[in-house]
Amino acid sequence: MYGSHRYRVRSADNILDEIETCIRSFRIRSIYFDDDTFNIGEQRVLEICDAFERRNIRVPWAAMARADTMPETMLRRMKAAGLTAVKDGNESTNQEIL
């Protein structure tokens, strides 16, 4: 993170493996992806959604997301996979617009 300045992501299966472990070991009841770049890369997001459904994980989840990289089709797909909330950041130099 601090040395190479390269963007690296984890695979959908790796993420869902960890979620399943947390469900079994800690009995978590919800998930929050605290990653402001979570929805960059539509294919990866769709793979995560597919993995939630393929593994029959029915835990509500939420994520940080960029509004400018969130097409409606992706948002609908995320909701179908259990998404319950999205936290996005809105920025502007004009306070009225905010």
TIRO-2110 file (N, C-alpha, C; in Angstrom, 1 decimal):
// TIRO-2110
0.8, -1.2, 0.0, N, 1, A
0.0, 0.0, 0.0, CA, 1, A
0.9, 1.3, 0.0, C, 1, A
1.9, 1.3, 0.8, N, 2, A
2.7, 2.5, 0.9, CA, 2, A
3.9, 2.6, 0.1, C, 2, A
4.4, 1.4, -0.5, N, 3, A
5.6, 1.4, -1.2, CA, 3, A
5.5, 1.5, -2.7, C, 3, A
4.6, 0.7, -3.3, N, 4, A
4.6, 0.5, -4.7, CA, 4, A
3.6, 1.4, -5.5, C, 4, A
2.7, 1.9, -4.8, N, 5, A
1.6, 2.8, -5.4, CA, 5, A
0.9, 2.1, -6.5, C, 5, A
0.8, 0.8, -6.4, N, 6, A
0.0, 0.0, -7.4, CA, 6, A
-1.3, -0.4, -6.7, C, 6, A
-2.3, -0.4, -7.5, N, 7, A
-3.7, -0.8, -7.1, CA, 7, A
-3.8, -2.3, -7.2, C, 7, A
-4.1, -2.9, -6.1, N, 8, A
-4.3, -4.4, -6.1, CA, 8, A
-5.6, -4.7, -5.5, C, 8, A
-6.3, -5.7, -6.1, N, 9, A
-7.6, -6.1, -5.6, CA, 9, A
-7.5, -7.6, -5.2, C, 9, A
-8.4, -8.0, -4.4, N, 10, A
-8.5, -9.4, -4.0, CA, 10, A
-9.6, -10.0, -4.9, C, 10, A
-9.5, -11.3, -5.2, N, 11, A
-10.4, -12.0, -6.0, CA, 11, A
-11.8, -12.1, -5.2, C, 11, A
-12.8, -12.3, -6.0, N, 12, A
-14.1, -12.5, -5.4, CA, 12, A
-14.1, -13.7, -4.5, C, 12, A
-13.5, -14.8, -4.9, N, 13, A
-13.5, -16.0, -4.1, CA, 13, A
-12.7, -15.8, -2.8, C, 13, A
-11.6, -15.1, -2.9, N, 14, A
-10.8, -14.8, -1.7, CA, 14, A
-11.6, -14.0, -0.7, C, 14, A
-12.4, -13.0, -1.2, N, 15, A
-13.2, -12.2, -0.3, CA, 15, A
-14.3, -13.0, 0.3, C, 15, A
-15.0, -13.8, -0.5, N, 16, A
-16.1, -14.6, 0.0, CA, 16, A
-15.6, -15.7, 1.0, C, 16, A
-14.4, -16.2, 0.7, N, 17, A
-13.8, -17.2, 1.7, CA, 17, A
-13.7, -16.6, 3.1, C, 17, A
-13.2, -15.3, 3.1, N, 18, A
-13.0, -14.6, 4.4, CA, 18, A
-14.4, -14.3, 5.0, C, 18, A
-15.4, -13.9, 4.2, N, 19, A
-16.7, -13.7, 4.7, CA, 19, A
-17.3, -14.9, 5.4, C, 19, A
-17.2, -16.1, 4.7, N, 20, A
-17.7, -17.3, 5.2, CA, 20, A
-17.0, -17.7, 6.5, C, 20, A
-15.7, -17.5, 6.6, N, 21, A
-15.0, -17.7, 7.8, CA, 21, A
-15.5, -16.8, 9.0, C, 21, A
-15.7, -15.6, 8.7, N, 22, A
-16.2, -14.6, 9.7, CA, 22, A
-17.7, -15.0, 10.1, C, 22, A
-18.5, -15.5, 9.2, N, 23, A
-19.8, -15.9, 9.6, CA, 23, A
-19.8, -17.1, 10.5, C, 23, A
-18.9, -18.1, 10.1, N, 24, A
-18.8, -19.3, 11.0, CA, 24, A
-18.1, -19.0, 12.3, C, 24, A
-17.1, -18.3, 12.3, N, 25, A
-16.2, -18.1, 13.5, CA, 25, A
-16.8, -17.0, 14.4, C, 25, A
-17.3, -16.0, 13.9, N, 26, A
-17.7, -14.8, 14.7, CA, 26, A
-19.2, -14.5, 14.7, C, 26, A
-19.9, -15.3, 13.9, N, 27, A
-21.4, -15.1, 13.7, CA, 27, A
-21.8, -13.7, 13.3, C, 27, A
-21.0, -13.1, 12.4, N, 28, A
-21.4, -11.8, 12.0, CA, 28, A
-22.7, -11.7, 11.3, C, 28, A
-23.4, -10.6, 11.4, N, 29, A
-24.8, -10.5, 10.9, CA, 29, A
-24.8, -9.5, 9.8, C, 29, A
-23.8, -8.8, 9.5, N, 30, A
-23.7, -7.9, 8.3, CA, 30, A
-22.3, -7.6, 8.0, C, 30, A
-22.1, -7.0, 6.8, N, 31, A
-20.8, -6.8, 6.2, CA, 31, A
-20.7, -5.3, 5.7, C, 31, A
-19.6, -4.7, 5.9, N, 32, A
-19.4, -3.3, 5.4, CA, 32, A
-18.1, -3.3, 4.7, C, 32, A
-18.1, -3.0, 3.4, N, 33, A
-16.8, -2.9, 2.6, CA, 33, A
-16.4, -1.4, 2.8, C, 33, A
-15.4, -1.2, 3.6, N, 34, A
-14.9, 0.1, 3.9, CA, 34, A
-13.7, 0.4, 2.9, C, 34, A
-14.1, 0.5, 1.6, N, 35, A
-13.2, 0.7, 0.5, CA, 35, A
-13.8, 1.7, -0.4, C, 35, A
-13.2, 2.9, -0.5, N, 36, A
-13.8, 3.9, -1.3, CA, 36, A
-13.6, 3.6, -2.8, C, 36, A
-12.9, 2.5, -3.2, N, 37, A
-12.8, 2.1, -4.6, CA, 37, A
-13.5, 0.8, -4.8, C, 37, A
-14.4, 0.4, -3.9, N, 38, A
-15.0, -0.9, -4.0, CA, 38, A
-15.6, -1.2, -5.4, C, 38, A
-16.3, -0.2, -5.9, N, 39, A
-17.1, -0.4, -7.2, CA, 39, A
-16.3, 0.1, -8.4, C, 39, A
-15.0, 0.2, -8.3, N, 40, A
-14.2, 0.5, -9.5, CA, 40, A
-13.9, -0.9, -10.1, C, 40, A
-14.3, -1.1, -11.4, N, 41, A
-14.1, -2.4, -12.0, CA, 41, A
-15.4, -3.2, -11.9, C, 41, A
-16.3, -2.9, -12.9, N, 42, A
-17.6, -3.5, -12.8, CA, 42, A
-17.5, -5.0, -12.8, C, 42, A
-16.6, -5.6, -13.6, N, 43, A
-16.5, -7.1, -13.7, CA, 43, A
-16.2, -7.7, -12.3, C, 43, A
-15.3, -7.1, -11.6, N, 44, A
-15.0, -7.6, -10.3, CA, 44, A
-16.2, -7.5, -9.3, C, 44, A
-16.9, -6.4, -9.4, N, 45, A
-18.1, -6.3, -8.5, CA, 45, A
-19.1, -7.3, -8.9, C, 45, A
-19.3, -7.5, -10.1, N, 46, A
-20.3, -8.6, -10.5, CA, 46, A
-19.9, -10.0, -10.1, C, 46, A
-18.6, -10.2, -10.1, N, 47, A
-18.1, -11.5, -9.7, CA, 47, A
-18.3, -11.7, -8.2, C, 47, A
-18.2, -10.6, -7.4, N, 48, A
-18.5, -10.7, -6.0, CA, 48, A
-19.9, -10.9, -5.8, C, 48, A
-20.8, -10.3, -6.5, N, 49, A
-22.2, -10.5, -6.4, CA, 49, A
-22.6, -12.0, -6.8, C, 49, A
-22.0, -12.5, -7.8, N, 50, A
-22.2, -13.9, -8.2, CA, 50, A
-21.8, -14.8, -7.1, C, 50, A
-20.6, -14.5, -6.5, N, 51, A
-20.1, -15.4, -5.4, CA, 51, A
-21.1, -15.4, -4.2, C, 51, A
-21.6, -14.2, -3.8, N, 52, A
-22.6, -14.1, -2.8, CA, 52, A
-23.7, -15.1, -3.1, C, 52, A
-24.2, -15.1, -4.3, N, 53, A
-25.4, -15.9, -4.6, CA, 53, A
-25.0, -17.3, -4.8, C, 53, A
-23.9, -17.6, -5.5, N, 54, A
-23.5, -19.0, -5.7, CA, 54, A
-23.2, -19.7, -4.4, C, 54, A
-22.7, -19.0, -3.4, N, 55, A
-22.5, -19.6, -2.1, CA, 55, A
-23.6, -19.5, -1.1, C, 55, A
-24.7, -18.9, -1.6, N, 56, A
-25.9, -18.8, -0.8, CA, 56, A
-25.7, -18.0, 0.5, C, 56, A
-24.9, -17.0, 0.4, N, 57, A
-24.6, -16.1, 1.6, CA, 57, A
-25.7, -15.0, 1.6, C, 57, A
-26.5, -15.1, 2.7, N, 58, A
-27.6, -14.2, 2.8, CA, 58, A
-27.4, -13.2, 4.0, C, 58, A
-26.3, -12.6, 4.0, N, 59, A
-26.0, -11.6, 5.0, CA, 59, A
-26.1, -10.2, 4.4, C, 59, A
-26.8, -9.3, 5.0, N, 60, A
-26.9, -7.9, 4.4, CA, 60, A
-25.5, -7.3, 4.4, C, 60, A
-25.2, -6.5, 3.3, N, 61, A
-23.9, -5.9, 3.2, CA, 61, A
-24.1, -4.5, 2.7, C, 61, A
-23.1, -3.7, 2.9, N, 62, A
-23.1, -2.3, 2.5, CA, 62, A
-21.6, -2.0, 2.0, C, 62, A
-21.5, -0.9, 1.3, N, 63, A
-20.2, -0.6, 0.7, CA, 63, A
-20.0, 0.9, 0.5, C, 63, A
-18.8, 1.4, 0.6, N, 64, A
-18.5, 2.7, 0.1, CA, 64, A
-18.4, 2.6, -1.4, C, 64, A
-18.7, 3.6, -2.1, N, 65, A
-18.6, 3.6, -3.6, CA, 65, A
-18.5, 5.0, -4.2, C, 65, A
-18.0, 5.0, -5.4, N, 66, A
-17.8, 6.2, -6.1, CA, 66, A
-19.1, 6.3, -7.0, C, 66, A
-19.8, 7.5, -6.9, N, 67, A
-21.0, 7.7, -7.6, CA, 67, A
-20.7, 7.7, -9.1, C, 67, A
-19.6, 8.2, -9.5, N, 68, A
-19.3, 8.3, -11.0, CA, 68, A
-18.9, 7.0, -11.6, C, 68, A
-18.8, 5.9, -10.8, N, 69, A
-18.5, 4.6, -11.4, CA, 69, A
-19.5, 3.6, -11.0, C, 69, A
-20.8, 4.1, -10.8, N, 70, A
-21.9, 3.2, -10.4, CA, 70, A
-23.0, 3.2, -11.3, C, 70, A
-23.0, 2.5, -12.4, N, 71, A
-24.1, 2.4, -13.3, CA, 71, A
-25.3, 1.8, -12.6, C, 71, A
-26.5, 2.1, -13.0, N, 72, A
-27.7, 1.6, -12.4, CA, 72, A
-27.7, 0.1, -12.5, C, 72, A
-27.2, -0.5, -13.6, N, 73, A
-27.2, -2.0, -13.7, CA, 73, A
-26.4, -2.6, -12.6, C, 73, A
-25.2, -2.0, -12.3, N, 74, A
-24.4, -2.6, -11.3, CA, 74, A
-25.1, -2.5, -9.9, C, 74, A
-25.7, -1.3, -9.7, N, 75, A
-26.4, -1.1, -8.4, CA, 75, A
-27.5, -2.1, -8.2, C, 75, A
-28.3, -2.3, -9.2, N, 76, A
-29.4, -3.3, -9.2, CA, 76, A
-28.8, -4.7, -8.9, C, 76, A
-27.7, -5.1, -9.5, N, 77, A
-27.1, -6.4, -9.4, CA, 77, A
-26.6, -6.5, -7.9, C, 77, A
-26.0, -5.5, -7.4, N, 78, A
-25.5, -5.5, -6.0, CA, 78, A
-26.7, -5.7, -5.0, C, 78, A
-27.8, -5.0, -5.3, N, 79, A
-28.9, -5.1, -4.4, CA, 79, A
-29.5, -6.5, -4.5, C, 79, A
-29.5, -7.1, -5.6, N, 80, A
-30.0, -8.5, -5.7, CA, 80, A
-29.1, -9.5, -4.9, C, 80, A
-27.8, -9.1, -4.8, N, 81, A
-26.9, -10.0, -4.0, CA, 81, A
-26.9, -9.7, -2.6, C, 81, A
-27.7, -8.8, -2.1, N, 82, A
-27.8, -8.5, -0.7, CA, 82, A
-27.4, -7.1, -0.2, C, 82, A
-27.0, -6.3, -1.1, N, 83, A
-26.6, -4.9, -0.8, CA, 83, A
-27.8, -4.2, -0.1, C, 83, A
-27.5, -3.5, 1.0, N, 84, A
-28.6, -2.8, 1.7, CA, 84, A
-28.3, -1.3, 1.8, C, 84, A
-27.1, -0.9, 1.6, N, 85, A
-26.8, 0.5, 1.7, CA, 85, A
-25.5, 0.9, 1.0, C, 85, A
-25.4, 2.1, 0.5, N, 86, A
-24.2, 2.6, -0.2, CA, 86, A
-23.9, 3.9, 0.4, C, 86, A
-22.6, 4.1, 0.7, N, 87, A
-22.1, 5.4, 1.2, CA, 87, A
-21.2, 5.9, 0.1, C, 87, A
-21.6, 7.1, -0.3, N, 88, A
-20.7, 7.7, -1.4, CA, 88, A
-20.3, 9.1, -0.9, C, 88, A
-19.3, 9.6, -1.5, N, 89, A
-18.8, 10.9, -1.2, CA, 89, A
-19.1, 11.9, -2.3, C, 89, A
-19.6, 13.0, -2.0, N, 90, A
-20.0, 14.0, -3.0, CA, 90, A
-19.1, 15.2, -2.8, C, 90, A
-18.4, 15.6, -3.8, N, 91, A
-17.5, 16.8, -3.7, CA, 91, A
-17.8, 17.9, -4.7, C, 91, A
-17.6, 19.1, -4.3, N, 92, A
-17.8, 20.2, -5.2, CA, 92, A
-17.1, 21.4, -4.5, C, 92, A
-16.6, 22.3, -5.4, N, 93, A
-16.0, 23.5, -4.8, CA, 93, A
-17.1, 24.5, -4.6, C, 93, A
-18.4, 24.2, -5.0, N, 94, A
-19.5, 25.1, -4.8, CA, 94, A
-20.4, 24.6, -3.7, C, 94, A
-20.4, 25.3, -2.6, N, 95, A
-21.2, 24.8, -1.4, CA, 95, A
-22.7, 24.7, -1.7, C, 95, A
-23.2, 25.5, -2.6, N, 96, A
-24.7, 25.4, -2.9, CA, 96, A
-25.0, 24.1, -3.6, C, 96, A
-24.1, 23.6, -4.5, N, 97, A
-24.3, 22.3, -5.1, CA, 97, A
-24.3, 21.2, -4.1, C, 97, A
-23.4, 21.3, -3.1, N, 98, A
-23.4, 20.2, -2.1, CA, 98, A
-24.6, 20.2, -1.3, C, 98, A
END
